[in-house]
Amino acid sequence: MEYEIILSVDFKNSLDKILNYMIFVLDNPLAASALNDELERVTKIISVFPESFKERENRPGTRYAIVRNYMLLYSFDADEMTVTFKDIVYAKGKF
């Protein structure tokens, strides 16, 4: 059974900044589209199997998935059947 996906304001803002940077500064809309597609694929996996990815040692209850050079931070509530995507951050070399 799929969990309901909730996107936090921080997640939405961070993703918007990342994609806009790729499109307008790097002039690479194909890379932005590929990242967005990969994020959709991973969020779908998480919505079905939220325990698939590791929990952060320094943030109990927060899990992370690495998607290209980005760390997707999320938590889930098994009772409410929700997954909350908290943020997405550039993480090359930080994991």
C-alpha positions in Angstrom: 0.0 0.0 0.0 1.3 3.4 -0.9 1.9 6.1 1.6 0.6 9.6 0.9 3.3 12.0 -0.2 3.6 15.4 1.5 6.1 18.0 0.1 7.2 20.5 2.7 7.7 24.2 1.7 11.4 23.8 2.2 11.5 20.8 -0.2 9.5 22.7 -2.8 11.6 25.8 -2.5 14.9 23.9 -2.7 13.8 21.8 -5.6 12.7 24.9 -7.5 16.1 26.6 -6.9 18.0 23.6 -8.0 16.0 23.1 -11.2 16.0 26.8 -12.0 19.8 26.9 -11.5 20.2 24.0 -13.9 17.9 25.5 -16.5 18.9 29.1 -16.4 22.4 29.4 -15.0 23.9 26.1 -16.4 21.7 26.4 -19.5 21.0 22.6 -19.2 17.3 21.9 -19.2 17.9 18.3 -20.1 19.9 17.7 -16.9 17.1 19.4 -14.9 14.5 17.1 -16.6 16.6 14.0 -15.9 17.1 15.0 -12.3 13.3 15.6 -11.9 12.5 12.2 -13.5 15.0 10.4 -11.2 13.5 12.2 -8.2 10.0 11.1 -9.2 11.2 7.5 -9.6 12.8 7.5 -6.1 9.9 9.3 -4.4 7.6 6.6 -5.9 9.8 3.9 -4.4 9.8 5.7 -1.0 6.0 6.0 -1.1 5.8 2.2 -1.3 8.8 1.2 0.8 9.6 4.2 3.1 12.1 2.1 5.2 14.2 1.4 2.1 16.7 4.1 2.8 19.0 4.7 5.8 18.1 6.8 8.8 20.5 9.7 9.4 22.6 9.1 12.5 22.5 12.7 13.6 18.7 13.1 12.9 16.6 10.3 14.3 13.5 9.8 12.3 14.9 11.5 9.2 15.9 9.2 6.3 17.8 10.1 3.2 18.2 8.9 -0.4 21.0 10.0 -2.7 19.8 11.0 -6.1 22.6 12.0 -8.4 24.5 14.7 -6.3 21.6 15.5 -4.1 20.4 14.2 -0.7 16.6 13.8 -0.4 15.6 14.1 3.2 12.3 12.6 4.4 10.4 11.1 7.3 7.4 8.8 7.4 4.6 8.1 9.8 3.4 4.4 9.6 0.2 5.1 11.6 -0.9 8.0 9.3 0.6 6.3 6.2 2.4 9.5 5.1 5.8 10.3 3.8 7.0 13.9 4.3 9.8 15.1 2.0 11.6 17.7 4.2 14.3 19.0 1.9 16.7 18.3 -0.9 20.3 19.5 -0.6 23.4 19.4 -2.7 25.5 16.7 -1.2 28.4 15.9 -3.5 31.2 14.5 -1.4 29.2 15.0 1.9 27.8 11.5 2.2 
